[in-house]
Amino acid sequence: MAIVTTLSAPSIQTKLPGPKARALIERDLRVVSQHYHRDYPLVVEEASGLVVTDPDGNRFLDFAAGIAVCATGHCHPDVVAAIRAQAGKLLHMCPTDFYTGPVVELAERLAAVAPVGENPRVFFTNSGAEAVESAIKLARLRTGRQKIVAFFGAFHGRTMGAATLTASKAVQRRGYGPMLPEVHHSYYAQCYRCPVNREPQTCDVECLDHLETLFHTVAPPDEIAAIIVEPIQGEGGYYVPKKEFLTRLAATAKKHGILLVADEVQAGMGRTGKMFASEHFGIEPDIITLAKGLASGMPLAAVIARDEVMTWNSGGHGSTYGGNAVSCAAAIATLDLLEKGLVENSADVGAYLFSKLESLKGRHSQIIGDVRGLGLMLVIDLLDPKLVDAVLVGAFERGLLLLGCGDSAVRLTPPLVVTTEQADTAIEILDKVLATL
Ligand SMILES: Cc1ncc(COP(=O)(O)O)c(C=O)c1O
């Protein structure tokens, strides 16, 4: 896979943050809401491929990709060209009231590949959380039922409905209640929060027994509109369930007339080595939500469902910006690149990186407890959660951008254009960082 930029990384020239970066951080401190937890003081001036440059000229190798967003790498020339061409023709014409070519073309392209069954339709919105809100509303409308089941460890977004489904960290809901009523949580496969308290990896589909308990106690299945599940749990720790967990879940939902919503906001668009993560498990959800990788960094999200499921009342739901012409053009260019080899690259380099991480675990078995993930959605889980910050900061100081995940993991989610050489560089840096702990 061709590297988009000719610049190499890492290249660290100053103490971090450098003087120009520090000046910007000071301005940020004065006027920007300070509730974000930044793991390290990176200021980004420009980026290309996997190379991120700060205002002092330091270059970093990006294994974070804007939290798994920049699927085609930063500023991929094809995506930038598509954005430029569209911006010169039409920026916006609200799809709630008018028809535009980019909306129709992108819907056709997504409908052709989404594993939701016959006659898919697409509804566009702006963010993952909004796509999830849309899925909640659609499921309630379609079934005439109110209850929704989500999973412990799940992350579905920050708006009130999505935040109610989210059950990853208490801070994400503390102080915001009352939350949306009629939402129940069950246990996710292989999750360390499992009440059976098994070791991760040995925990099995018994997690679904808890769902049966919910059915028999507080949430009769004939009152449940939807079960929403991340095919691979993202923010909660990159947990990959056994195939049976999802196939049994899908069968249970079908049996009770419950809609199965696969939240593929993070795992979709080639991130896991297939276009949709659901494909790894052979499930056909009723509704799929997409966002992050969809438009390579432009704001766009989608809800995809079969024609017989996507039954909004006319005027009953909408979004002014959803399906913005420029974002759709970026998404069409993104899909072109994914279909021309990037999904395959995600699978290939992902498998390579996974094996390197396994070796790293062998060399640092007193620090790394687990390696998990699929494709380029990978984590190393640390035995001591307190070491996560040290790994992130140590990597940053050596020019590698990483993010935390769950309670004790460090995630590696490079753009899907990553090469094996760049994977080797990331592993070398991680190796050095772990050796200092
Ligand atoms: C699985 C999943 N769903 C929903 C969201 C929310 O997306 P957004 O931040 O675009 O609202 C995220 C964000 O990380 C996510 O990972």
The ligand as an SDF file (V2000), in Angstrom:
LIG
                    3D

 16 16  0  0  0  0  0  0  0  0999 V2000
  -19.1400    2.3920   19.0550 C   0  0  0  0  0  0  0  0  0  0  0  0
  -19.3470    3.8780   19.1550 C   0  0  0  0  0  0  0  0  0  0  0  0
  -20.5830    4.3820   19.0480 N   0  0  0  0  0  0  0  0  0  0  0  0
  -20.8280    5.6980   19.1100 C   0  0  0  0  0  0  0  0  0  0  0  0
  -19.8010    6.6010   19.3240 C   0  0  0  0  0  0  0  0  0  0  0  0
  -20.0920    8.0640   19.3910 C   0  0  0  0  0  0  0  0  0  0  0  0
  -19.6290    8.6930   18.2450 O   0  0  0  0  0  0  0  0  0  0  0  0
  -19.4880   10.3040   18.1910 P   0  0  0  0  0  0  0  0  0  0  0  0
  -18.3700   10.6610   19.0960 O   0  0  0  0  0  0  0  0  0  0  0  0
  -19.2080   10.5860   16.7490 O   0  0  0  0  0  0  0  0  0  0  0  0
  -20.7800   10.8650   18.6320 O   0  0  0  0  0  0  0  0  0  0  0  0
  -18.4870    6.1200   19.4450 C   0  0  0  0  0  0  0  0  0  0  0  0
  -17.3730    7.0550   19.6760 C   0  0  0  0  0  0  0  0  0  0  0  0
  -16.2990    6.6880   20.0870 O   0  0  0  0  0  0  0  0  0  0  0  0
  -18.2540    4.7330   19.3590 C   0  0  0  0  0  0  0  0  0  0  0  0
  -17.0190    4.2170   19.4790 O   0  0  0  0  0  0  0  0  0  0  0  0
  1  2  1  0
  2  3  1  0
  2 15  2  0
  3  4  2  0
  4  5  1  0
  5  6  1  0
  5 12  2  0
  6  7  1  0
  7  8  1  0
  8  9  2  0
  8 10  1  0
  8 11  1  0
 12 13  1  0
 12 15  1  0
 13 14  2  0
 15 16  1  0
M  END
$$$$
